[in-house]
Amino acid sequence: MSSIEQADRPVALVTGSTSGIGEAVARRLAADGTRVVVHSRRSVDAGRALAAELDGAYVRADLAVEDEARALVEETLGRYGRLDVLVNNAGISWPIPHHDLAAATPADWRQLLEVNLIAPWVLCTAALPALRRSPTGGSVVNITSHAGVRPKGSSVPYAASKAALNHVTRLLAAALAPDVRVNAIAPGLVDTPMTKDWTQAHELWRDRAPMGRPARPSDVADLVASVIASTYLTGEVIVLDGGLNLT
């Protein structure tokens, strides 16, 4: 990385931000005047292109490796000298039927927990000193899942990892207030390239959700921006599922 670039704009690190929800969040925050650090484990060319388009930076890291997760924060600080917002968006899943308990091996559990739960914790602890120095107070937004709130329709390891991150969100919010605000957004189905073939889930949201459709990535990004801007909001897990939880 180059020497510190002086920046009077806030800086946000958005993990898993080369496509889908993460890309939408990166674009929205950049449009709001924030310098964005784009991250991915793969998709290096897409990450560099998006960072150049947004006048930000790109850093590759495997978040399942603790040293790489911490280096992601260090490289952000090395570039900009500050970190005001951390959006823990990166996560992994796979279509294990929720009723097939034997399909998930202990190795599957470990992989999910490393990326979906432990990595956000590592990033939060690494970023904490910088977040506390933010002029407006640091903000952490964890992207969790409707599956971590509603105990049906998803694989047990995935749902458990997201439920745990919801609770970690509340614990961190209590511990870090008032210096750093910590909130979570728990989307239901979001219409992304990854979910385009999830036919049953799309039918469920069209037929049962009062809003009559899945979320768009921009819906999540708009809420992330609102949560960051809400300087009195902390410790909340906001479900964004088009009202499906009402049915």
HUZIHU-V794278 format. One line per field, one symbol per residue. burial: I if it has 9 or more other C-alpha atoms within 8 Angstrom, else O. A space follows every 50 residues. Layout:
BEGIN
burial = ???
END
This chain:
BEGIN
burial = OOOIOOOOOIIIIIIIIIOIIIIIIIIIIIOOOIIIIIIIIOOIOOIIOI IIOIOIIIIIIIIIOIOIIIIIIOIIIIIIIIIIIIIIIIOOOOOIIIOO OOOIOOOIIOIIIIIIIIIIOIIIOIIOOIIIIIOOIIIIIIIIIIIIOO OOOIIOIIIIIIIIIIOOIIIIIOOIIOIIIIIIIIIIIIIIOOIOOOOO OIOIIIOIIOOIIIIIIIOIIIIIIOIIOOOOIIIIIOIIIIIIOOO
END
